[in-house]
């Protein structure tokens, strides 16, 4: 489990982290990453999005990010989008 693993990394550190995660995934290791930055999500297969301690969305990364984007647009448009 990696909690905000790239919080204090420079570009070189981010690349090393990315390589390490990729190597673990290639070996079939389940890697749980907790993060707020979009870059943190670049290598994940599935996303669990939490809001106020509850699961708001879960599934493949692209599906969850799209669903969250739609919800944000609806919220900004006052529920009309």
Residue pairs with C-beta under 8 A, 6 or more apart in sequence:
1 32
1 33
1 34
2 21
2 31
2 32
2 33
2 34
3 34
4 34
4 35
4 36
4 40
5 17
5 33
5 35
5 40
6 13
6 14
6 17
6 35
6 37
6 39
6 40
9 16
9 17
14 39
18 42
18 43
21 31
21 33
21 43
22 43
24 31
25 31
25 43
33 40
33 41
33 43
33 44
35 41
41 47
41 61
41 65
44 61
45 60
45 61
46 58
46 59
46 60
46 61
46 64
47 57
47 58
47 59
47 60
47 61
47 64
47 65
48 55
48 57
48 58
48 64
49 55
49 56
49 57
49 58
49 64
49 68
50 56
56 68
56 71
57 64
57 67
57 68
58 64
70 81
73 81
74 80
74 81
